[in-house]
Every structure is written in structure tokens, then in C-alpha cells.
Amino acid sequence: MSEVTHAEAYARLAGVGPYGVSPGHALITMVEPHAGHERAYNRWYEDDHFIAGAMAMPWMYAGRRWVATRDLQLLRYPTESAVARPVTSGCYISTYWVTKGRYSEHIKWSVGINRRLNADDRVYRDRTHVFTAFHEHMATVYRDGVNGPRDFHALHYPYEGLVVEVIDTADAGQRSELLDWLCAEHLKERLPGSQVAMVMVFRPHPLPEDRMSYVKQVEGVESRLTLLWFLEQDPRGCWSESFTGLDSLVADRGLGSVELVAPFIPTLPGTDRYVDELR
């Protein structure tokens, strides 16, 4: 007997609703495999979860995994982070784009498939979610204007590095002020001549109440911005000139506190490269 899949509904669903290319939303998930489980966790994510738990979902149209080897972890700051405790925690991060206007549809599928994966014992337990949240895309600032890849290309283009910056503000009003300063002044001044091709700015969504119990509710929904800096160079090669002191720049403006600045490099899909360099 064939399994019921409701295939007849797919043609109807494809004919309605937004289907543009803009990354209206993102899933950003930073995870720490438990000690001794690094290789097994990586194999599970590469061989199963990246596909069945992410890329096979409706409206999630791009994804990429990144890793922080031990020397990259040691570049992170501030030491006392509201995001990662300790600040070196979270050696893998995955980033995914969700089509603009399709967040609610994607979330319904995401909750459903994760329930199924759990029931089928296809979820790796020996890991900790350090920073996992769906985000709404707020802005993109480009170094080269109209030249070069767009933000919807960012997870396909072979960027050599990613820096994740998380900034907390006092409230929603200050977050709006921070966003204006970032886009109108700070990023436009900092990107020219650098190895940073673009910076994408996001704000977090609250996770649904029926989320998996091992994923904690999102913090800072009204007061946080998450920045993804896409680099054309390994972050170790431009760290001192481009990424030190970001916390003091924000603090000096009175616009909030930088709670994480963390560099990553891309994983090599299908391999265990870097697994032995995490500790």
C-alpha cells in the first residue's frame, strides 16, 4: 500500500503566494557538539540533517555550514558574552535563507519535520544549541555597490570567511537607531578597501511555542541585531584591521553592547575536514 503524501496539494500550493529570490528570513544556528562527539555529530549533520532537516524543506532555498577551529575560537570577544558561555562555545554554525514572505509556511513545515525526525531517532542528542534563531532580514550593505554577488547569492558564492556579530540594545527604539547608524554610516565607512564584500543585518524572530524542547526560546527579540559579514579572505588574514574594536565603536555611540564577534571558515561538504582542529 502506497504511503499517503497528499501530492495533489503541491500544485495548488505552488500557484499561490510569494516566490521571489530575496532572503526575507534566515535560520542561524550555532551549535557545540559535546566533547568526544565531534566527528559523529559532523557526519550526522553532513549526511542527514543538512538535507532532511533543512534543504529539503519548502522555501529554504540556500544553506551553508561554517566552522571555527580552536585558533578562530580564541579570536572571539567579548570574553563575557551574553550569547556564548564560554565565548568559545559553538564551533559550528549553519546559515540558511528562507524566501521573503514564506516564513510562516516554512515554520509549520520545520516544526512538523523535526517532530518526525525525533520520532524516527534521526536527531543527534550530544550537542548544545548555543545560538539558534530564525531572523528577519533588515538590510544589506555592499562594499562594491551594484557590482558583485547579491545577498541572495551569499551562501552559494565561495566566500572564504564569515564573521558573526551580535549587538544588544536597550529596547526596540534604540535598535532602530542602531540599524540606521550601521547602514548609513558605520558599514559604509568600514567596508571600502576591506576584504568584506557585504554585511547582512537581521533581527530575531521568537521561536514557536511548539518548538523542540532542546532548543531554548530566542533572547533579545525586541532589542537584538545579528550581523553576518561575508569575507573574500580567511578572517585570520584581516582580523586585526577589520574586526578588532567593534564593541567599543558601538559602545562609544551609546547604541548598545556587542555581545559576540566570532569568525568562521566554510566547511568542506561531505568531509570531516577541521574536526580534529576544534579543541
Disulfide bonds with the S-S distance in Angstrom:
none
